[in-house]
Structure formats: structure tokens, C-alpha cells
Amino acid sequence: MLSRDKVAIVIPTYNHGSRISDVVWKTTALGYPVFVVDDGSTDDTAEILASINGITVLTHGHNMGKGAALHTGFEEVSNASDWAVTLDADGQHKPEDVENLLEAVKKGERPIVIGSRQGMDGENVPWTSRFGRGFSNFWVWVSGGPKISDSQSGYRLYPLPEVLTLDVHALRFQFEVEILVKAHRNGIPVTEAPVQVVYQKGAERISHFHPWKDFLRNTTTFSRLIFQRIFDVIMWKRK
């Protein structure tokens, strides 16, 4: 397993005031450096984070998107660590599953490890999450990315600084699918490890995913990636 002193945890958050404290406390208990990126929250998230000792808080002046928050975290973490684990602030992920991601890295390899969520057929899992995962998995592969089971999972291990060199344009949720395609095209391995998932009941669940708006954003991202793949193939054949 990877050396603990080479790993830091990045938690992007936006208006997760009712969940963020519990998520951060459970994460800090693991003993890794924890970086929380507040992506312009307008609720009490900032005040809650300020009351927690032993973490690094990075703040966006306004909401820029999950992808932008992750990039900010990666830039900061790369100054001292070789790897960044990302997990969501909504309580969906169990921090102790970090070890599953680390154990998936073989000696001498530097892959992206995706936490493949188990139990996605559970009672509280919304249909949009199940449909979105299948939709995304297919189009990530068509776009020239890896063939995987959970391309939408935000629970991941990223090698730094490799992923910072990828030309990823998406700033919101689409960042997490685009980076897989770009990584695969650039020879960065992508693998998976099982993780648990917790979906709160409807009214208790915090989600900033907007099915129709983000479906359109996904479509735009995948169209751009597919056209780029076609263009690259044409240019390669002309050489």
C-alpha cells in the first residue's frame, strides 16, 4: 500500500452545512492531511469549517463548480503530496474506504483509482444516479476513455502531478468524466476498487446535480471529446 506521508485528502464542498462537519471529522480521524475546498458556499459551511482544527480550508469567492474546486485542491496538495484522494461532502462516502483505494495501487504504478460504489440498487438510490452511471460509463468508453463500471463516482485516488498536466476543460461535474478520458488517452492507467455508498432519504439528501441541465452539460462534454477523438484519428492517418 502507498506510504501515508505521500497521500492527502481533498473534499470539495458547496452548501453542505448540514453534512460537512461529520464528513470532515470522520476523515481527519484517519490521520491524513485534509484539504477542504469551499466552492463559494452561501450557507453556514464556511463558519463550520472555521471551527474545525487541523484542516486546510481553501475558498472560492463564488461558486465555480466541482471540477474547479478539485483543481484548486490538487494544486495545493501537489506542493507536498504525490497523491490526492477525493471524496464528496454529502456523506455519501465512508472515509474509512480510503484504504481500499490505496491498496489497489500496485508497486511501481501510478493509476487513477475509482471507488466503484456498491449497493447502487438500494432503496434510497435515486433513478437519476443509476441511469446517469450507465449513461456516463458508455459515453466515457465511446469518447476514447477506459471501460469501467462507475465513471461518476467522486471517491477517487489521483496521482499528482500527472493529472494536473491533463488539458481538462470542464469545471463542473463533467470534470470527473473528462479527466478519465484524458488520462486514458495519455497513458495514465485507470482502475477501480469497491467502496460503500450511503444515500440518505429524499429530504435528507443534499445534491447539486440538476438532471436536465447536467444532462445537457454531459452531452456537450462528450460531444467535444468524441469530435476530438475523430480529429486525432484523422490527423494520425494523414501522417
Secondary structure in CASP SS format (residue, H / E / C, confidence):
PFRMAT SS
TARGET T0000
AUTHOR 0000-0000-0000
METHOD secondary structure of the structure
MODEL  1
M C 1.00
L C 1.00
S C 1.00
R H 1.00
D H 1.00
K H 1.00
V E 1.00
A E 1.00
I E 1.00
V E 1.00
I E 1.00
P E 1.00
T E 1.00
Y C 1.00
N C 1.00
H C 1.00
G C 1.00
S C 1.00
R C 1.00
I H 1.00
S H 1.00
D H 1.00
V H 1.00
V H 1.00
W H 1.00
K H 1.00
T H 1.00
T H 1.00
A C 1.00
L C 1.00
G C 1.00
Y C 1.00
P C 1.00
V E 1.00
F E 1.00
V E 1.00
V E 1.00
D E 1.00
D E 1.00
G C 1.00
S C 1.00
T C 1.00
D C 1.00
D C 1.00
T H 1.00
A H 1.00
E H 1.00
I H 1.00
L H 1.00
A H 1.00
S C 1.00
I C 1.00
N C 1.00
G C 1.00
I C 1.00
T E 1.00
V E 1.00
L E 1.00
T E 1.00
H E 1.00
G C 1.00
H C 1.00
N C 1.00
M C 1.00
G C 1.00
K H 1.00
G H 1.00
A H 1.00
A H 1.00
L H 1.00
H H 1.00
T H 1.00
G H 1.00
F H 1.00
E H 1.00
E H 1.00
V H 1.00
S C 1.00
N C 1.00
A C 1.00
S C 1.00
D C 1.00
W E 1.00
A E 1.00
V E 1.00
T E 1.00
L C 1.00
D C 1.00
A C 1.00
D C 1.00
G C 1.00
Q C 1.00
H C 1.00
K C 1.00
P H 1.00
E H 1.00
D H 1.00
V H 1.00
E H 1.00
N H 1.00
L H 1.00
L H 1.00
E H 1.00
A C 1.00
V C 1.00
K C 1.00
K C 1.00
G C 1.00
E C 1.00
R C 1.00
P C 1.00
I E 1.00
V E 1.00
I E 1.00
G E 1.00
S E 1.00
R E 1.00
Q C 1.00
G C 1.00
M C 1.00
D C 1.00
G C 1.00
E C 1.00
N C 1.00
V C 1.00
P C 1.00
W H 1.00
T H 1.00
S H 1.00
R H 1.00
F H 1.00
G H 1.00
R H 1.00
G H 1.00
F H 1.00
S H 1.00
N H 1.00
F H 1.00
W H 1.00
V H 1.00
W H 1.00
V H 1.00
S C 1.00
G C 1.00
G C 1.00
P C 1.00
K C 1.00
I C 1.00
S C 1.00
D C 1.00
S C 1.00
Q C 1.00
S C 1.00
G C 1.00
Y C 1.00
R E 1.00
L E 1.00
Y E 1.00
P E 1.00
L C 1.00
P C 1.00
E H 1.00
V H 1.00
L H 1.00
T H 1.00
L C 1.00
D C 1.00
V C 1.00
H C 1.00
A C 1.00
L C 1.00
R C 1.00
F C 1.00
Q C 1.00
F H 1.00
E H 1.00
V H 1.00
E H 1.00
I H 1.00
L H 1.00
V H 1.00
K H 1.00
A H 1.00
H H 1.00
R H 1.00
N C 1.00
G C 1.00
I C 1.00
P C 1.00
V E 1.00
T E 1.00
E E 1.00
A E 1.00
P E 1.00
V E 1.00
Q C 1.00
V C 1.00
V C 1.00
Y C 1.00
Q C 1.00
K C 1.00
G H 1.00
A H 1.00
E H 1.00
R C 1.00
I C 1.00
S C 1.00
H C 1.00
F C 1.00
H C 1.00
P H 1.00
W H 1.00
K H 1.00
D H 1.00
F H 1.00
L H 1.00
R H 1.00
N H 1.00
T H 1.00
T H 1.00
T H 1.00
F H 1.00
S H 1.00
R H 1.00
L H 1.00
I H 1.00
F H 1.00
Q H 1.00
R H 1.00
I H 1.00
F H 1.00
D H 1.00
V H 1.00
I H 1.00
M H 1.00
W H 1.00
K H 1.00
R H 1.00
K C 1.00
END
